[in-house]
Amino acid sequence: MGRGDPNDWFRHDPEGPRKGADEAFARQRQDQRRADARLKCRLNAKGLAGMDMIASSLGLVRGLLGAGGLSCVYGPPASLKSFLVLDLAFAIARGRPWRGLPVKQGLVLYLAAEGGAGVCNRITAYRRGHDGEACPVTDETTFVTVTEPVDLVHGAEGMDLVLEACEVAAARYGQKVALVVIDTLARCFGGESDSDTGHMNAFVQSIGAIARRTGAHVLIVHHSGKVVERGARGANALPAAIDTEIEVSRNGRELRATARVRKNRDGVDGRSFPFRVEVIELGQDSDGVEVSSCVVRHPDRDEPERAEAPEPAKKTMTPDMVLALRSLHEALSRQGQTPAELKLPPSRVPPSIHLVVKREAWKQEAYSTGFRADDDKPDTRDKAFRRAEKALHLGAWIAGWTGFVWIVKPADEATG
């Protein structure tokens, strides 16, 4: 009997109304089950047991980078941030703890859109710098590099290229990509201004889609604005979307820097990770020019070594160092300003420092007082000044930050 009119059910069968109601209820239950199946498939809904399982997972780097999340490592140009990110990425590829934090081993796709050729030197330096360790870097280490930029702002083509690279890498190594590094945002922004909210929203949608469709953590390397303390450069859509934000600041011109966790949605923020970089000589290129790069060294393996190293004695100071330090003393007395006047944060300039001066003013003071006055070529004098400056930094006679320098040790202690 067809569904028909309910009155026909009653005339032909006294139980008709009840049967009709049962059929209607059964159809409703079937429709609901189909809707539930579609909901589960499209939204991946989980019960409370599923939530417990997610909360107890390791993530990628425990307490720092979660699986499938978004993060941003930012800092001024030449702040050593890319070296730090490469070090972190290799820790994930090797499955080695990073700064005492447990790491889940995974395949890394490193998009070196800025300085693509240079990343080869950095990787070579990392391999040589970690040669002989328990888990050395080999050709089979799960680390894949792409050395060209993609446009993650205009349309889906750039995003599809990244997803395609993830699929190819996964097929090559037999595991899904766990970390995608985009170095830098500027080179993958389609030539647009990162201060434009609409373009930044498009970029955020692209990296979010990459994270969702691959399950990988997406880490962005970005530049800071004019005021480092105000965070990453550009529209607020990026910091609002990311889970972890790490600021990298370099100690003047020294080969030392500190990474600070400024935001950590599901972990502890405020952590600091000081580090230094060691220069690794790589040999000569095809033109016979010496090539070098750097590898990150962490305090847990090299700080005791540094603590035992004696401070430079007075007799080790070269004449250029003495002249440069004396000229800095003069520049401070003539043009020095207090950190408070310049609104320099106490976290960067110690409270014991009363005066700082611009590096360029120091340099001009040195030249006006006879630093290498007998050199005919300006570039020769510039190189000599930079060598003296670097030696004074390494000897802890002076320090600096964002273009300002100051004296750490009194001039008479240095010059006798």
C-alpha positions in Angstrom: 0.0 0.0 0.0 1.3 3.4 -0.9 1.6 6.2 1.5 -1.7 7.9 0.3 -4.2 9.6 2.5 -4.2 8.6 6.2 -8.1 8.2 6.1 -7.6 5.4 3.6 -5.2 3.7 6.0 -8.0 3.7 8.7 -10.7 2.4 6.3 -8.6 -0.5 5.1 -6.7 -1.2 8.3 -7.7 -0.1 11.8 -4.0 -0.1 12.7 -3.3 2.2 9.8 -2.8 5.4 11.8 -0.3 3.8 14.0 1.6 2.1 11.1 1.6 5.4 9.2 3.1 7.2 12.2 5.7 4.4 12.6 6.7 4.7 9.0 7.0 8.5 9.2 9.1 8.2 12.4 11.3 5.6 10.7 11.8 7.9 7.7 12.7 10.8 10.0 15.2 8.6 11.9 16.8 7.6 8.6 17.0 11.2 7.4 18.6 12.1 10.7 21.2 9.3 10.5 22.1 10.5 7.0 22.5 14.1 8.2 24.6 12.9 11.1 26.9 11.0 8.7 27.3 14.1 6.5 28.1 16.2 9.6 30.7 13.8 10.9 32.4 13.6 7.5 32.5 17.3 6.8 33.2 18.7 10.3 35.0 15.9 12.0 33.0 16.3 15.2 34.4 14.5 18.3 32.9 13.7 21.7 34.6 14.4 25.0 36.8 11.3 24.7 38.2 12.8 21.5 38.9 16.1 23.3 40.9 14.3 26.0 43.0 12.5 23.3 43.8 15.8 21.7 44.8 17.5 25.0 47.2 14.7 25.9 49.0 14.6 22.5 52.6 15.7 22.2 52.0 18.1 19.4 55.1 19.0 17.4 57.3 20.7 20.0 55.7 20.3 23.4 54.5 23.5 24.8 55.7 25.5 21.8 54.4 24.3 18.4 51.1 22.3 18.1 50.3 20.0 15.3 48.2 21.7 12.7 48.8 25.1 14.3 50.1 28.5 13.0 53.2 30.3 14.3 55.2 33.4 13.4 58.9 34.0 14.2 59.7 37.7 13.6 62.5 40.2 14.1 64.5 42.9 12.4 66.6 42.1 9.3 69.9 40.3 10.2 68.5 39.3 13.6 69.6 35.7 13.0 65.9 34.5 13.0 66.2 32.3 9.9 69.2 30.5 11.5 67.1 29.8 14.6 64.1 28.6 12.5 66.3 26.3 10.5 67.7 24.9 13.7 64.2 24.2 15.0 63.1 22.7 11.7 66.0 20.3 11.7 65.3 19.3 15.3 61.8 18.2 14.1 63.1 16.4 11.0 65.6 14.5 13.2 63.2 13.9 16.1 65.7 15.5 18.5 64.7 17.5 21.6 64.9 21.3 21.2 66.0 23.3 24.2 64.9 20.5 26.5 61.4 20.3 24.9 60.2 16.9 23.6 59.9 16.9 19.8 57.7 14.6 17.6 59.7 13.6 14.6 58.2 14.7 11.3 58.8 15.6 7.7 59.7 19.2 7.1 58.9 21.3 4.0 61.1 24.5 4.1 60.0 27.2 1.6 63.1 29.3 1.4 61.5 32.1 -0.7 64.0 34.7 0.6 67.7 34.0 -0.1 66.9 30.7 -1.8 70.5 30.0 -2.9 71.8 31.0 0.5 69.8 28.3 2.3 71.9 25.6 0.7 75.0 27.1 2.5 73.0 27.2 5.7 72.0 23.6 5.4 75.6 22.6 4.6 76.8 24.5 7.6 74.2 22.8 9.8 75.2 19.4 8.6 78.9 20.0 9.2 78.2 21.6 12.6 76.3 18.6 13.7 78.5 15.9 12.2 79.4 13.1 14.5 76.3 13.4 16.7 74.1 10.4 17.6 71.6 11.3 14.9 73.6 12.9 12.1 71.9 14.7 9.2 72.0 12.4 6.1 70.6 12.5 2.6 67.7 10.5 4.0 66.8 13.0 6.7 63.2 14.1 6.2 63.8 17.7 5.2 62.7 19.1 1.8 63.6 22.5 0.5 61.8 24.7 -2.0 63.9 27.7 -3.2 61.4 29.8 -5.0 58.6 32.1 -3.8 54.8 31.4 -4.2 51.9 33.9 -4.1 49.7 33.1 -1.2 47.6 36.2 -1.5 46.0 36.2 -5.0 43.9 33.2 -5.7 44.5 29.5 -4.8 47.4 28.8 -7.2 50.2 29.4 -4.7 48.4 27.4 -2.0 47.9 24.5 -4.4 51.6 24.6 -5.3 52.5 24.2 -1.6 50.0 21.4 -1.2 51.4 19.7 -4.2 54.9 19.9 -2.8 53.6 18.4 0.4 52.1 15.5 -1.4 55.3 14.9 -3.4 57.4 15.0 -0.3 55.0 12.7 1.6 55.2 10.2 -1.3 59.0 10.4 -1.3 59.5 9.8 2.4 56.4 7.7 3.2 55.1 10.1 5.9 52.9 13.2 6.0 54.5 16.6 6.2 54.5 17.8 9.9 56.0 21.3 9.5 55.8 23.8 6.6 58.1 26.8 7.0 57.5 29.9 4.9 60.6 32.1 4.9 59.6 34.9 4.5 56.1 36.3 4.5 57.1 39.2 2.3 58.4 37.0 -0.5 55.1 35.0 -0.6 52.8 38.1 -0.4 52.3 38.6 -4.1 54.1 41.9 -4.1 51.4 43.5 -2.0 51.8 45.6 1.2 51.5 43.5 4.4 49.8 46.5 6.1 46.7 45.9 3.9 44.1 44.1 6.0 42.4 42.5 2.9 45.6 41.0 1.6 46.7 39.8 5.0 43.3 38.1 5.5 43.8 36.3 2.2 47.3 35.2 3.2 46.0 34.0 6.6 43.3 32.0 4.8 45.9 30.4 2.6 48.2 29.3 5.4 45.2 28.1 7.4 44.0 26.0 4.6 47.5 24.5 4.2 47.5 23.6 7.9 44.0 22.1 7.8 44.5 20.1 4.6 47.9 18.6 5.5 47.6 18.5 9.3 51.0 20.2 9.4 52.1 23.1 11.5 52.8 26.2 9.4 55.5 28.5 10.6 55.9 32.0 9.1 59.2 33.9 9.2 58.5 37.6 9.2 60.0 41.0 9.8 59.2 43.2 12.8 58.0 46.8 12.4 60.0 49.9 13.1 59.4 49.4 16.8 60.3 45.7 17.6 58.2 45.7 20.8 55.0 46.3 18.8 55.3 42.9 17.2 55.4 41.6 13.6 55.1 44.1 10.8 51.8 44.6 9.0 48.1 44.2 9.6 46.7 42.7 12.8 45.0 39.9 11.0 48.2 37.8 11.2 48.9 38.0 15.0 45.2 37.5 15.6 45.2 34.2 13.7 48.4 32.6 14.9 48.9 30.4 17.9 52.5 31.1 18.8 54.5 34.3 18.3 58.2 34.4 18.8 60.3 37.6 18.7 64.0 37.4 17.9 66.3 40.2 18.9 70.0 40.4 18.3 72.5 41.7 20.8 73.9 44.6 18.7 76.3 43.4 16.1 77.3 40.3 18.2 76.6 36.8 16.9 74.2 36.4 19.8 70.4 36.8 20.0 67.4 35.9 22.1 64.1 34.3 21.1 61.2 35.3 23.3 57.8 33.7 23.2 55.4 36.7 23.1 52.2 34.7 22.5 51.4 31.0 23.1 47.7 30.2 22.8 47.9 26.7 24.3 51.2 26.9 26.2 53.3 29.2 28.4 54.4 32.5 27.0 57.2 34.6 28.3 59.9 32.0 27.8 63.3 33.2 26.5 65.8 31.2 24.5 69.2 32.9 24.2 71.5 31.5 21.5 74.6 32.3 19.5 75.7 31.4 16.0 79.0 29.9 15.1 80.7 30.6 11.7 81.3 27.5 9.7 83.8 27.8 6.8 82.5 25.9 3.8 85.4 26.3 1.4 85.7 28.1 -1.9 83.1 28.6 -4.6 83.6 28.2 -8.3 85.2 31.7 -8.5 87.7 30.8 -5.7 86.0 33.0 -3.1 85.8 31.7 0.5 82.3 30.9 1.5 81.0 30.5 5.0 77.7 30.3 6.9 76.5 29.9 10.4 75.0 27.3 12.7 73.1 27.9 15.9 74.6 26.9 19.2 72.5 26.7 22.4 73.6 27.5 26.0 73.1 23.9 27.1 76.0 22.8 25.0 78.4 25.8 24.7 77.9 28.2 27.6 80.2 26.4 30.1 82.9 26.6 27.4 82.3 30.4 27.1 82.3 30.9 30.9 85.7 29.4 31.3 87.2 31.5 28.5 89.3 34.3 30.0 88.4 37.9 29.3 90.7 39.7 26.8 93.7 41.1 28.6 94.7 44.8 28.1 97.7 43.7 26.1 95.5 41.9 23.5 93.8 45.1 22.5 95.0 46.3 19.1 95.7 50.0 18.4 92.5 50.2 16.3 90.5 48.8 19.2 92.0 51.4 21.6 91.3 54.3 19.2 87.8 53.1 18.5 87.0 52.8 22.2 88.4 56.2 23.0 86.4 57.7 20.2 83.2 56.1 21.5 83.9 57.6 24.9 84.2 61.0 23.2 81.0 60.5 21.2 79.1 59.6 24.3 80.3 62.7 26.1 79.4 64.9 23.1 76.3 63.3 21.7 75.2 60.7 24.2 71.6 60.4 25.3 70.0 58.5 28.1 68.1 55.3 27.4 65.0 56.9 29.0 65.1 59.8 26.5 65.2 57.4 23.6 62.6 55.2 25.3 64.8 52.2 25.0 63.4 49.3 27.0 65.3 48.1 30.2 65.2 44.6 28.8 67.6 45.7 26.0 69.7 48.3 27.8 70.8 47.5 31.3 69.8 50.0 34.0 73.5 50.5 34.8 74.0 52.2 31.4 73.5 56.0 31.6 74.4 57.1 28.1 74.1 55.6 24.6 75.0 57.0 21.2 74.1 56.2 17.6 76.7 53.9 15.9 77.0 56.3 13.0 77.9 59.2 15.3 80.5 57.0 16.9 82.0 56.1 13.6 82.2 59.7 12.5 83.8 60.7 15.8 86.4 58.0 15.2 87.2 59.2 11.7 87.4 62.8 12.8 89.9 62.0 15.5 92.3 60.2 13.2 91.2 56.5 13.1 93.2 55.0 10.2 93.7 58.5 8.8 96.6 57.3 6.6 94.4 54.9 4.7 93.8 56.3 1.2 90.7 54.1 0.4 87.5 54.8 2.4 86.4 51.1 2.2 89.7 50.0 3.8 89.1 52.3 6.7 85.5 51.1 7.0 86.6 47.5 7.1 89.2 48.3 9.8 86.5 50.0 11.9 84.1 47.1 11.6 86.9 44.7 12.7 87.6 46.8 15.7 84.0 47.2 16.5 83.4 43.4 16.3 86.5 42.7 18.5 85.2 45.2 21.1 81.8 43.5 21.1 83.3 40.0 21.4 85.5 41.2 24.2 82.5 42.6 26.0 84.0 46.1 26.1 81.0 47.5 24.4 77.4 46.5 23.6 74.6 47.7 21.4 71.1 47.4 20.2 69.2 48.7 17.2 71.8 51.1 16.0 72.8 52.4 19.4 76.1 51.5 21.3 77.4 52.0 24.8 80.5 51.2 26.9 80.3 48.2 29.2 83.8 48.6 30.7 85.3 52.0 31.5 87.6 53.4 29.0 90.5 53.6 31.4 90.1 49.9 32.2 90.4 49.1 28.5 93.1 51.5 27.5 95.2 51.7 30.7 
